[in-house]
Amino acid sequence: MTAPAIGRSRAVPVAVSEVLPWLVGVVLFGLVLYYFIGIDEGATSVFGNTMVVHEFVHDARHFLGFPCH
């Protein structure tokens, strides 16, 4: 008598057209998040000469190792 196969799973084919919108969305979200946390410095902000975004994510910048002073 043979033991039943436990934990065996089969690969399910997924069409690229189903995955591509999610991939593009995640990459765009990541780039926007990277900009706001890692690049926006107030003087170089796309919102003008304001420090609002910089101060809002200030602690996250330091936690992730981005210098800002």
Residue pairs with C-beta under 8 A, 6 or more apart in sequence:
36 53
36 57
37 57
37 60
37 61
37 64
37 66
38 61
38 64
38 66
40 46
40 53
40 54
40 57
41 54
41 68
42 49
42 50
42 51
42 53
42 54
43 49
45 53
45 54
47 53
54 61
54 68
58 68
61 67
61 68
62 68
